[in-house]
Amino acid sequence: MAHVLSLHLYLSADASKTSPPMPLKFSKRTNKHNKSISAPRKRPPSPLRRTQKLNLEVSPHRAVSAVRLMRIEMGGAFADLLNEKGKGSGDNEMGYVERTLGFRTKDLDDRDLRLVTDIVGGTIRWRRYLDHLICSLCHDERKFRSMEPLLLQIIRIGFYEIVKLDMPPYAVVDENVRLAKVALRPGAGNMVNGILRKLVLLKETNSLPLPILEGDDRAQARALATLYSHPVWMVRRWTKYLGQEEAIRLMQWNNGEPSFNLRANSGKGVTRDDLVMQLNLLKVPHELSLHLDHFVRIKKGMQIVIQAELLKQGLCSVQDESAGLVVSVVNPQPGESIIDCCAAPGGKTLYMASLMDGQGMVYAIDINKGRLRILRETAKLHQVDTVITTIPADLRVFAETYPMKSDKVLLDAPCSGLGVLSKVIIY
Ligand SMILES: C[S@@+](CC[C@H](N)C(=O)[O-])C[C@H]1O[C@@H](n2cnc3c(N)ncnc32)[C@H](O)[C@@H]1O
């Protein structure tokens, strides 16, 4: 049966033209200690300047992690976006490193890149827990609150490496002390040395200053929020609806290592077997999705997939199985017309289009022109652009104004995003 939405299609190719993407912008805090974190200049530095500022003393992955954390915290950049950019625009990344730390490091190899991803993601996921420990070891909350941002990021990295990654503690202390000395000043190195050594001692004697689960609901929620590094309101809500045990399980899952799904792009004639063959060649461990024919799961090796350009060539997409399951409910058929009401950046639109064998149309509506532009570009890359029409519009106005009929309607309205906490940053 045809579904009716009061929409009318008025769009021509012209209507989907959008303005060019805005560059990432970073708000600058006015802190006398702050190093600059503004965007690097376009012009590449001369070879002479590059060599002069190259620092081979500090471990590159720690330097880059510290700068990424600064960018995320101060500029609101997204961790996953930065991870993708890490490889593709290494020069750009080193530009940020140089402007923030005052020197360049040697280029990151694959192992460094994996460490950066682990450290940045983990430090963000465990931030509340790490900050509790740092603050406790400072003995003075004001000292903690007024700590200069770069110093704080270096200390957070050290704490994360020691407490959560179980890295050899004295190597961690040495490396982070060196980074603080070179990037800031000798006194900052001494501060890092003192606090990290205190932490190592407390960890070795099993006496980390962690909150105890006691008192009324509110006090217990605060303790759990610190122990599992989640916002207090979230802990209270989940404890209320799920009970404490289940809430803890959910928080542990959120803070675990995220896994990713890849979807073979059948629109371009790529089968899951083809994708599996590529992953085998790249030695990326994977397993088949139990629920969806086009999907595979990977835990490690995302950087390898990015570097091998499987995504760039449009052979596959990163897409959660949960998103794929929504499309399997819509069950797109060749020849159908489908309205995707909140479509951008287009994960579900593209999957639906790839199942239509080049026949029919997915009308992709979204209020955000920039995200629709990404959808159009990806549709071309995936060779499904002939069955997608983008409509930049506010659905609320558009649905009232233009009646439109279609076989199926998908409404994927903005949500809390709490289901993807292990992959995104929420402080
Ligand atoms: C959850 S995201 C959609 C994700 C998308 N379905 C996918 O699979 O990639 C929600 C989208 O709704 C869009 N949106 C929010 N308010 C809207 C409105 N009033 N009209 C149209 N789109 C809207 C946002 O711009 C955002 O892109």
The ligand as a MOL file (V3000), in Angstrom:
LIG
                    3D

  0  0  0     0  0            999 V3000
M  V30 BEGIN CTAB
M  V30 COUNTS 27 29 0 0 0
M  V30 BEGIN ATOM
M  V30 1 C 19.8040 11.0550 13.1830 0
M  V30 2 S 20.2980 12.1370 11.9120 0 CHG=1
M  V30 3 C 19.8600 11.2310 10.4970 0
M  V30 4 C 20.8660 10.1590 10.1440 0
M  V30 5 C 20.5810 9.5670 8.7780 0
M  V30 6 N 19.2830 9.0000 8.6690 0
M  V30 7 C 21.6130 8.5100 8.4110 0
M  V30 8 O 21.3050 7.3270 8.4230 0
M  V30 9 O 22.7630 8.8970 8.0960 0 CHG=-1
M  V30 10 C 19.0480 13.3460 11.9610 0
M  V30 11 C 19.0570 14.3390 10.8230 0
M  V30 12 O 17.8610 15.0960 10.9250 0
M  V30 13 C 18.1090 16.3510 10.3630 0
M  V30 14 N 17.0210 17.2870 10.7740 0
M  V30 15 C 16.8200 17.8300 11.9970 0
M  V30 16 N 15.7370 18.5950 11.9800 0
M  V30 17 C 15.2200 18.5340 10.7280 0
M  V30 18 C 14.1030 19.1260 10.0910 0
M  V30 19 N 13.2820 19.9470 10.7630 0
M  V30 20 N 13.8740 18.8580 8.7920 0
M  V30 21 C 14.7120 18.0400 8.1160 0
M  V30 22 N 15.7870 17.4600 8.6600 0
M  V30 23 C 16.0470 17.6950 9.9520 0
M  V30 24 C 19.4770 16.7100 10.8710 0
M  V30 25 O 20.0760 17.6940 10.0400 0
M  V30 26 C 20.1920 15.3520 10.8170 0
M  V30 27 O 20.9440 15.2520 9.6410 0
M  V30 END ATOM
M  V30 BEGIN BOND
M  V30 1 1 1 2
M  V30 2 1 2 3
M  V30 3 1 2 10
M  V30 4 1 3 4
M  V30 5 1 4 5
M  V30 6 1 5 6
M  V30 7 1 5 7
M  V30 8 2 7 8
M  V30 9 1 7 9
M  V30 10 1 10 11
M  V30 11 1 11 12
M  V30 12 1 11 26
M  V30 13 1 12 13
M  V30 14 1 13 14
M  V30 15 1 13 24
M  V30 16 1 14 15
M  V30 17 1 14 23
M  V30 18 2 15 16
M  V30 19 1 16 17
M  V30 20 1 17 18
M  V30 21 2 17 23
M  V30 22 1 18 19
M  V30 23 2 18 20
M  V30 24 1 20 21
M  V30 25 2 21 22
M  V30 26 1 22 23
M  V30 27 1 24 25
M  V30 28 1 24 26
M  V30 29 1 26 27
M  V30 END BOND
M  V30 END CTAB
M  END
